[in-house]
Amino acid sequence: MTAILSDRLSAAFRLTDRLWHLRGDDALLMAVDRGGVPIGSVLARLLGFPLEFLSETEDRIGELPEENAEVAEPANVEDKPSARMGQTLIVVDDGTAAETRLAAALRIARSRQPALLVLALPAALPATTARLRTMADAVIYLQSPPHAKAVEECYEKLPPVTDAEVAEAMRAANP
């Protein structure tokens, strides 16, 4: 299978086009994992929305309870923009590989009583996307290769995101 996305940055620019119709909304972007922060940062700057980082560590958000349980919000790298009831919330990551964390993030977002809850991903694995689709009002993605077994297969380059890159992306998104 040939990767369609070159890297997170180019994927973010392409995803901006798919989210442009929300530009005038009162909205907040919520990056799920480190991989979602660079994408969320580009979206925040181009769409004019603040960005919140839901997971300070890769493991913390995966420890959140299952549906219908009390949800404790994870710590953030920076002071987070505060979601308000009735706001559009856009949950963003680099793909659907971390289904448990994405589901937990969608539960956190839904608990904030948004007017619209959107899951935005450059790469979506078909089976995972089908399960997550029931948790969001809309799922927007660039590609969902039918035979992909891992999100990494959808990108030419998908290096790990460092703490320094997360901090810089958050500063750029929320000046």
C-alpha positions in Angstrom: 0.0 0.0 0.0 1.3 3.5 -0.9 1.1 6.2 1.8 -1.2 9.1 0.7 -0.1 11.6 3.4 3.4 12.8 3.4 3.5 13.9 7.1 1.5 15.5 9.9 2.0 19.1 8.6 0.8 18.5 5.1 -2.1 16.4 6.5 -3.1 19.3 8.8 -3.2 21.7 5.8 -5.4 19.3 3.9 -7.6 18.7 6.9 -8.1 22.5 7.3 -9.9 22.5 3.9 -12.4 19.8 5.2 -13.1 21.9 8.4 -13.2 25.4 6.8 -17.0 25.4 6.9 -16.7 25.6 10.8 -14.5 28.7 10.7 -17.1 31.2 12.0 -18.3 28.9 14.8 -17.5 29.3 18.5 -15.2 26.3 18.5 -12.4 24.7 20.5 -9.9 22.1 19.1 -9.0 19.3 21.5 -5.8 17.3 20.6 -5.9 13.8 22.0 -2.3 12.6 21.9 1.1 14.0 21.0 0.5 13.2 17.4 -2.6 15.4 17.4 -0.9 18.5 18.8 1.0 19.5 15.6 -2.1 18.9 13.5 -4.3 20.8 16.0 -1.8 23.7 16.1 -2.0 24.2 12.3 -5.8 23.9 12.5 -5.9 26.4 15.4 -3.8 29.0 13.5 -5.6 28.7 10.2 -9.2 28.4 11.5 -8.8 30.8 14.4 -9.7 28.3 17.2 -8.0 27.8 20.5 -6.3 24.4 21.1 -6.5 22.3 24.2 -4.1 19.3 24.8 -6.1 16.5 26.5 -3.2 14.2 27.3 0.0 15.2 29.1 1.2 11.6 28.8 0.4 8.9 26.3 -1.0 6.6 29.1 -3.1 9.0 31.1 -6.1 9.4 28.8 -6.2 5.6 28.3 -6.9 5.2 32.0 -10.2 7.1 31.8 -13.3 5.1 32.8 -15.6 3.5 30.3 -18.8 5.2 29.1 -21.4 6.3 31.7 -18.7 6.5 34.3 -17.6 9.7 36.0 -14.9 11.4 33.9 -11.9 13.0 35.4 -10.1 15.3 33.0 -6.4 14.7 32.4 -3.7 17.3 33.1 -2.6 19.6 30.4 0.8 21.0 29.2 -0.4 24.6 29.3 -3.4 26.3 30.9 -6.1 25.0 28.7 -8.7 27.0 26.9 -12.0 26.2 28.7 -14.8 24.6 26.7 -18.2 26.1 27.2 -21.6 24.4 26.9 -23.0 24.9 23.4 -19.6 25.4 21.8 -18.4 23.3 18.8 -15.7 20.9 19.9 -13.4 19.4 17.4 -11.4 16.4 18.7 -8.2 15.9 16.6 -5.5 13.3 16.3 -3.1 12.0 13.6 -5.2 8.9 13.2 -7.5 6.3 14.8 -4.7 4.0 16.1 -5.4 4.8 19.7 -9.1 4.0 19.7 -9.4 3.8 23.5 -7.9 7.2 24.0 -10.0 8.7 21.2 -13.2 7.2 22.7 -12.2 8.7 26.1 -11.5 12.1 24.5 -14.9 12.0 22.8 -16.6 11.1 26.2 -14.8 14.1 27.8 -15.9 16.4 25.0 -19.5 15.1 25.1 -19.6 15.7 28.9 -19.0 19.4 28.1 -22.4 19.5 26.3 -21.2 20.8 22.9 -23.6 22.1 20.2 -21.6 20.0 17.8 -18.9 17.3 18.4 -16.6 16.6 15.5 -13.8 14.0 15.3 -11.2 15.2 12.7 -8.5 12.9 11.5 -6.1 12.8 8.6 -6.1 9.0 8.6 -8.8 6.7 9.8 -8.8 2.9 10.0 -12.2 1.6 8.8 -13.2 -0.6 11.7 -12.2 1.9 14.4 -13.9 4.8 12.5 -17.1 2.8 12.4 -17.1 2.4 16.2 -16.1 6.0 16.9 -18.7 7.4 14.5 -21.4 6.6 17.0 -19.7 8.9 19.6 -19.4 12.0 17.5 -21.9 14.1 15.6 -19.5 14.1 12.6 -16.4 12.3 11.6 -14.2 14.0 9.1 -11.1 12.3 7.7 -8.9 12.5 4.6 -8.4 8.8 4.0 -9.5 5.4 5.2 -7.5 2.8 3.3 -9.6 -0.4 3.5 -6.6 -2.7 4.0 -4.5 -0.6 6.4 -3.8 -2.2 9.7 -1.9 0.8 11.2 -2.1 4.5 10.9 1.6 4.6 10.1 0.8 2.9 6.8 -1.1 6.0 5.7 1.9 8.4 6.1 5.3 8.5 4.4 6.8 10.0 7.6 5.3 9.8 11.1 8.1 10.3 13.6 7.4 10.5 17.3 6.5 14.0 18.6 8.8 15.2 21.4 7.9 17.2 24.5 9.6 20.3 23.0 7.6 20.0 19.8 4.3 19.7 21.8 5.2 22.7 23.9 6.1 24.8 20.8 3.0 23.7 18.9 0.8 24.7 21.9 2.5 28.1 22.2 2.0 28.7 18.5 -1.7 27.7 18.6 -2.5 29.8 21.7 -0.4 32.9 21.5 
